[in-house]
Amino acid sequence: MRTRTRLSSGLCGRQIRALEEHAEFSNRLASRFAKKSSHLARRYGKKAEISREDAVVLRELLDRSSDPLLEREMLETSDERITAVE
C-alpha cells in the first residue's frame, strides 16, 4: 500500500506542476494578446486562472492524503475501479 501512495503522490505532484506550467504559459499568451485581441487575452487569462485553481485543489487533496483514514479510502476506491475494469 505504501508504494501505491508514493506512486500516487508522485503522479499528483507531476500533474500539479503541469497545471502550474499551463497557467504560466496561458498568462504569457494573455499578455501577448492584451493589445491585439482583448477576447483572446481574456480567454487565456481565464485558462490560467482555472489551471491555478485546479493545481490548488490537487495540492490540497495530496496534503489530505497523508491522513491514514483518507489514504485507505482512496486506495479502496482505486481498487474498486481496477476490479470493475478487469
N, C-alpha and C positions, 0 to 999 in steps of 0.2 A: 504493500500500500504506500509506503513512504516513497518508493521510486516513482510511482504514478503521480504523487503530489508534487515532487520535484519537477517531473516532466511537465505537468500542467502549469506549474509556476513559470517554468522557462518559456512555454508557449504563450502564456498570458503576457509575460514580460516582453517578448518579441512583438506581440500584437499591439501592446501599449506603445512601444517605440515606433511601430509602423504608423499608428494613428497620429502620433505626435509629428512624425516626419510629413505625413499627408497634410496636417494642419499648417506646418511651416510652408510647404510648397503652395498650398492654396492661398495663404497670406501673401506670398510673393506674387502670385498671379493676380490677386485682388489689387495689390499695389501697382502692378504693371498696367492694369486696365482702368485704374482710377480716373485718368484723364481722358482715355479714349472711349470707354463704354461703362457708364455707371451701372447698367444692367449686369454686365459680366463681373464688375467689381463686387457688387452686392452678392451675386451668386457664389463667387469664390470665397468671399468673406463668410457667407453662411456655411459653406462646406468646411471651412477651417474651424468655425465655432462648433459644428456638430462633431468633427473629429476630436477636438479637445474635450468635449463633454463625454464622448464615448471612452476616451482614454481615462478620464477621471473615474467613470463608473467601473471600468475594468480594474483599475488600481484599487478601488475600494473593495471590490469582490475578492481580489487577490489578498488584500490585507485581512479580510474576514475569513478567508480560507485557512488562516493559521489557527483558527478556532477548531479544536478537535471534533466537536459535535458537527459543525458545518462541513468540515472536511469529510467526515463519514457519510453525511447525507449526499454530498456531491459525488462521492465515489459510488454510492449505491445507485444513484440516478444514472451515472455513467454506465455502470454495469448493466442496468436495465435496458438502456439504449443499445448497448452492444449485443445483448441477448436477443432483442427484438429484431435487429438487423440480420443476425445469423439465421 
